[in-house]
Amino acid sequence: MATPLINKYFDVVLHDVFYTRGKKHIYRSHINAKHKQRKMEPIKVINNADQQQFEVHMDDHVAVLIYRFYKNDIALMHTEVPAALENKGIASALAKYAFEWANEHNKKVMVYCPFVASFLKRHPEYNSQVDKSYR
């Protein structure tokens, strides 16, 4: 069981100590009892085929991953997330959805978007879907 500690930034900080390769690490969980944090709901991504973009609608804002078709491939062109929606995993959800959509529709992926390129570095399981002739 974690021992609660109090600090000036959070109401309660729970910590657990664990060891990896002889190094001591502290895992901290923050609980703010004064301000209930909004529960993370699953991010719903839709395909707006008319505009050729995957979209997330949240809090009166729209985040998009724009795509185009080339030959039998899908080209992921640009990701745009409004500032109000940043740091919520929305861009990653768009990229993941794009790769899943491409897989379901037997499309190879061409990556032009810098965010999607960085997403691939963190998620190499999608590298097999990238059209190697356009890397």
C-alpha positions as CSV (number, residue, x, y, z in Angstrom):
1,M,0.0,0.0,0.0
2,A,1.3,3.4,-0.9
3,T,2.0,6.0,1.8
4,P,0.2,9.3,1.3
5,L,2.4,12.4,1.4
6,I,1.2,16.0,1.4
7,N,2.8,18.7,-0.7
8,K,1.9,22.2,-1.9
9,Y,0.9,21.3,-5.4
10,F,-1.4,18.3,-4.8
11,D,-3.7,17.4,-2.0
12,V,-2.3,13.8,-1.8
13,V,0.6,12.2,-3.5
14,L,0.8,8.4,-3.3
15,H,4.1,6.8,-4.0
16,D,5.4,3.3,-4.6
17,V,9.1,2.4,-4.8
18,F,10.2,-0.2,-7.3
19,Y,13.6,-1.4,-8.6
20,T,14.7,-1.9,-12.2
21,R,18.2,-3.2,-12.8
22,G,19.3,-2.2,-9.3
23,K,18.1,1.4,-9.7
24,K,15.5,2.8,-7.3
25,H,12.4,4.4,-9.0
26,I,9.5,6.2,-7.4
27,Y,6.1,6.0,-9.0
28,R,3.9,8.8,-8.0
29,S,0.1,9.0,-8.4
30,H,-1.5,12.4,-7.8
31,I,-5.0,12.7,-6.3
32,N,-6.5,16.1,-6.1
33,A,-9.4,15.8,-3.7
34,K,-10.4,19.5,-3.9
35,H,-11.0,19.5,-7.7
36,K,-12.5,16.4,-9.2
37,Q,-10.8,15.7,-12.5
38,R,-12.9,14.8,-15.5
39,K,-12.9,11.1,-16.2
40,M,-11.1,10.2,-19.4
41,E,-13.8,9.1,-21.9
42,P,-12.9,7.1,-24.9
43,I,-11.9,9.3,-27.8
44,K,-14.4,8.9,-30.7
45,V,-12.9,9.3,-34.1
46,I,-15.0,9.5,-37.2
47,N,-14.1,9.4,-40.9
48,N,-15.4,12.4,-42.8
49,A,-15.0,10.9,-46.3
50,D,-16.3,14.0,-48.0
51,Q,-13.6,16.2,-46.5
52,Q,-11.0,13.3,-46.6
53,Q,-10.2,13.7,-42.9
54,F,-10.5,11.7,-39.7
55,E,-12.1,13.9,-37.0
56,V,-12.5,14.1,-33.3
57,H,-15.3,16.5,-32.1
58,M,-14.9,17.5,-28.4
59,D,-15.9,20.6,-26.4
60,D,-17.0,22.5,-29.5
61,H,-13.7,22.0,-31.2
62,V,-12.6,19.7,-34.1
63,A,-9.2,17.9,-34.4
64,V,-8.4,16.5,-37.8
65,L,-6.0,14.2,-39.6
66,I,-6.2,15.0,-43.3
67,Y,-5.6,12.3,-45.8
68,R,-5.6,11.8,-49.5
69,F,-5.6,8.7,-51.7
70,Y,-2.8,8.0,-54.1
71,K,-3.0,4.8,-56.3
72,N,-4.0,2.1,-53.8
73,D,-2.4,3.9,-50.8
74,I,-3.7,6.4,-48.2
75,A,-1.4,9.4,-47.6
76,L,-1.6,10.9,-44.1
77,M,-0.9,14.6,-44.8
78,H,-1.5,16.7,-41.8
79,T,-2.7,16.5,-38.2
80,E,-4.2,19.6,-36.5
81,V,-5.4,19.7,-32.9
82,P,-6.8,23.0,-31.4
83,A,-4.9,24.3,-28.4
84,A,-7.9,23.6,-26.2
85,L,-7.6,19.9,-27.0
86,E,-3.8,19.5,-26.7
87,N,-2.3,17.0,-24.3
88,K,-5.3,14.7,-24.3
89,G,-4.0,12.0,-26.6
90,I,-6.2,13.1,-29.5
91,A,-3.5,13.3,-32.2
92,S,-2.4,9.8,-31.2
93,A,-6.0,8.5,-31.3
94,L,-6.4,10.0,-34.8
95,A,-3.2,8.3,-36.0
96,K,-4.1,5.0,-34.5
97,Y,-7.6,5.2,-36.1
98,A,-6.0,6.0,-39.5
99,F,-3.8,2.9,-39.3
100,E,-6.6,0.7,-38.2
101,W,-8.8,2.1,-41.0
102,A,-6.1,1.6,-43.6
103,N,-5.6,-2.0,-42.4
104,E,-9.4,-2.7,-42.6
105,H,-9.5,-1.3,-46.1
106,N,-6.2,-3.1,-47.3
107,K,-4.5,0.2,-47.9
108,K,-0.8,0.8,-47.5
109,V,0.1,4.1,-45.7
110,M,2.2,7.0,-47.0
111,V,3.3,9.3,-44.2
112,Y,3.8,13.0,-44.9
113,C,2.6,14.3,-41.5
114,P,5.5,14.9,-39.0
115,F,3.3,14.0,-36.1
116,V,2.4,10.6,-37.7
117,A,6.1,10.0,-38.4
118,S,6.8,10.6,-34.7
119,F,3.8,8.4,-33.7
120,L,5.4,5.5,-35.8
121,K,8.6,5.8,-33.8
122,R,6.6,5.3,-30.6
123,H,4.4,2.6,-32.1
124,P,6.5,0.4,-34.4
125,E,3.7,-2.2,-34.6
126,Y,2.2,-0.1,-37.4
127,N,5.5,0.1,-39.5
128,S,4.4,-3.0,-41.5
129,Q,1.6,-0.9,-43.0
130,V,3.8,1.8,-44.3
131,D,4.4,1.7,-48.1
132,K,8.2,1.1,-48.2
133,S,8.5,2.7,-51.7
134,Y,7.4,6.1,-50.3
135,R,9.6,6.2,-47.1
